[in-house]
Amino acid sequence: MPGPIEEQTYGSYLKIDELLSLQHPESDPPEHDEMLFIIIHQVYELWFKEVLHELDALVVHLNEDRQALSGHQLHRVLTIFQTLIGQIDILETMTPLEFDSFRDFLANASGFQSAQFRELEFLLGLKNAEHIERFEHNPREKANLIRRFEEPSLWDAFIAYVARQGYQVPDEFVNRDVTRAAGYSAPIQQTLVEIYRTDPALTRLCEALTDLDEGLQEWRFRHVMMVQRTIGTKMGTGGSSGVDYLRSTLFRPAFPDLWAIRSVL
């Protein structure tokens, strides 16, 4: 006879015991603000996982010509980005001295090493093979990054969808080398202008993609300002140059053609 079925509870379903056992401050004796720092960044990683989950679904919807569902996924991701930005307000309640009290215990650990954020960049088309080399120590993370690097990006899926709707898209853009970051393209911009002038439904999707791009750039900007507020011009952990590196990532759109057409509409 099988034993009694264990009752599902809130805690068992969400694995609360396991979740709450994952915060281990390195400072000894523990510095009060290290717990906040750990929890905020663990929550970021959970949200990155959800964003990847939603954008992967969005790519499937585009590949299956389900435009309406694509808009729904984008709205959800944009709402998540607002939450990501809001978490910076919580981090900024920590003063530079409070962060410095445990910063040395981070050793080489750095947000620069977030594999999921690199996956997000690759999925959006911001591909850079150099990032893969930094994950030699973790075969799982490296394999995920290689897969993302070699797969078509969200922008590639969007362009293929536009072509299937009968808009003029040169074959070189439909069948391009997807390991290269998408740059500015005059033919694609001409097609986008036509869409904006003739196709309200597809225009709304274009605007939602622009919102996504803007949301990512807004998060980057707030993150740069938070880091500068906390450590100034000090060298970052993990071997990064800190604020100088983060500033170099600003104003680099994932979908440059959607921004370029603003001057001619």
C-alpha positions, -999 to +999 in steps of 0.1 A: +000+000+000+014+034-009+019+058+021-002+088+027+002+117+003+020+146+019-001+177+020+011+205-002+016+237+017+026+273+008+061+265+022+066+232+005+053+245-029+076+275-029+105+256-012+106+283+015+130+265+038+155+260+010+151+296-002+157+311+032+188+290+037+207+306+008+218+338+025+253+334+039+271+367+048+309+363+045+318+390+070+328+378+105+313+391+127+284+396+103+280+432+090+244+442+092+240+455+056+256+425+039+223+406+043+205+434+023+232+433-004+229+395-008+191+394-008+188+422-034+211+405-058+195+371-054+162+387-062+178+403-092+188+369-104+153+355-099+139+384-120+165+378-147+153+342-148+117+354-153+127+380-179+145+353-199+115+330-195+091+357-208+113+368-237+119+332-248+081+329-250+079+361-269+104+347-295+082+316-299+051+338-304+069+357-331+081+326-348+045+313-348+031+346-361+012+353-329+017+390-327-010+397-300+006+374-275+040+390-282+026+423-270+014+407-238+048+392-230+065+426-236+041+444-213+050+419-185+087+423-190+084+461-190+066+459-157+094+437-143+120+462-154+102+489-134+106+466-104+143+461-111+148+498-112+128+502-080+152+478-062+180+503-067+161+527-044+165+500-017+202+496-024+207+533-021+195+533+015+230+518+022+257+545+027+292+542+012+306+534+047+280+507+052+289+490+019+326+494+026+322+475+059+318+442+040+331+450+005+364+433+010+346+400+017+332+400-019+368+393-030+365+388-068+327+385-068+310+411-090+277+418-108+300+419-139+299+381-136+261+376-138+257+350-165+219+355-167+223+392-174+248+383-202+222+358-215+197+387-216+221+409-235+227+381-260+190+374-264+184+411-271+212+410-297+239+427-278+264+399-285+301+399-275+320+366-275+345+380-250+319+376-223+318+338-228+354+335-219+348+348-184+327+318-175+352+290-180+348+282-143+311+272-147+303+248-175+266+252-171+267+290-174+292+288-203+270+264-222+239+286-217+259+316-230+272+297-261+236+286-269+223+322-266+253+335-287+246+310-315+208+314-315+189+341-334+182+371-311+148+387-304+155+413-331+162+385-356+129+369-347+111+402-351+127+409-385+118+374-398+083+380-386+081+413-405+093+396-436+066+369-433+040+397-431+049+407-466+071+437-459+103+441-479+133+427-460+164+419-479+174+382-476+208+392-461+189+404-430+167+373-427+196+349-431+224+369-415+252+358-392+232+358-359+264+358-338+270+394-348+253+423-331+227+441-352+238+475-364+221+503-382+205+494-415+190+518-440+168+491-457+153+480-424+147+516-414+128+522-447+106+491-439+100+503-403+089+537-416+064+521-439+051+500-410+047+531-388+028+549-416+005+520-426+002+494-399-011+505-365-010+470-349+026+463-359+035+498-349+023+491-314+047+461-313+075+482-326+068+508-298+067+480-272+101+468-284+114+504-281+099+506-246+119+474-237+151+489-251+145+521-232+138+501-200+171+483-202+189+516-208+171+532-179+181+503-156+217+506-167+217+544-160+202+540-125+227+512-118+257+534-129+245+562-106+240+539-077+275+524-081+290+559-084+271+570-053+283+540-033+320+536-044+328+568-064+356+561-088+371+532-070+380+500-089+351+476-091+352+441-076+359+411-099+385+430-119+362+455-135+370+492-138+338+500-118+319+531-129+340+537-160+331+503-173+294+508-165+294+542-182+307+525-214+275+504-216+252+534-216+233+546-246+240+515-266+205+505-279+197+469-286+174+479-315+192+509-331+169+511-362+138+517-340+156+548-326+170+560-360+136+563-377+124+589-352+141+616-372+122+609-403+087+600-391 
